[in-house]
Each structure stands twice: as C-alpha cells, then as structure tokens.
Amino acid sequence: MKQEEEHFKRVNNNLGLIVEDLRMRQKGLILEQRKLASVLEEQEGEIKKFKDDVHDSLNSISDFKKLKK
C-alpha cells in the first residue's frame, strides 16, 4: 500500500512537471504568434502602399513631373 502511494506521488509529480512544461510552451507559442501577426500586418501595409504607388504611377503615366515623384 505504501509503495503504491509513493508510486502515485512520483507519477503525480512527473505529470505536474509535464503540465508546467506545456504551459510554458503554450505561452511561448502565443507570444510568437502575436509577434508574427504584427509582422504580417506590417507587410500587408507595405504591400498596400506598393499597390497604391503603382496605381498612382499608372494614372499619371502621361505627366512626366508627377511620374518622376
């Protein structure tokens, strides 16, 4: 009986360590996801700016001064 109790205590401690490890991994993954989301948002803004610049260039293709800008 005492051996079983010690066994279950060891198993419980090991499971506690596993749970703590998984919590730390989850926290790290959440932080990484947030960072990647901000990078993605920044890249989407750059793509939109590029598309707008190309559109403006095509609209002013006949005006050399505007095109030079």
N, C-alpha and C positions, 0 to 999 in steps of 0.2 A: 504494500500500500504506500509506504513511504517512498519507494523507488518510483512508483508511478507519479506521485506528487512532484518529485524532483524532475522527472522527465517532462511533465507538463509545464513546469516552471521554466525549464530551458527552452522548450518549444515556444512558449508564450513570449519569452524574452527575444528569441530569434525572430518571431513574427513581428514584434514591436520594432525591431531594427529594420526589417524589410519595409514595414509601413512608413517609417520615418524616411528611409531612402527614397521611396516612391513619392512621398510628399515633396522632398527637396527636388527631385527630378521634375515633378509637375510644376513647381514654382519656377524652375529654370526654363522650362519649355514655354510657360506663359510669358515670361519676360522676353524670351527670344521672339515669340510670336508678335508681341507688341512692337518690338524693335523693327522686325521685318515689315510689319504693317505700315509703320511710319516711313520706312524706306520706299515701300511700294507707292504710298501716297505721294511722296516727293517725286518719284519717277513718273507717275501719271501726270503730275503738274508740269513737268518738263516736256512730256510728250504733247500735252495740250498746247503749251506755249509754242513748240516747234510747228505744230499743225496750224496754229493761228498765224505764225510768221510766214509760213509757206502760202497760206491763203491770202494774206495781205500782199505778198510779193506777186502773186498771180494777178491780183486785182490792179496793181499799179505797174504792170509789165510795160505799158506804153509810156509811162512817165519816168524818165531816167533818174531824176533827182530823188523821187520817192523810193525808187528801186534801190538806189545806192544806200539809202538809210538802212 
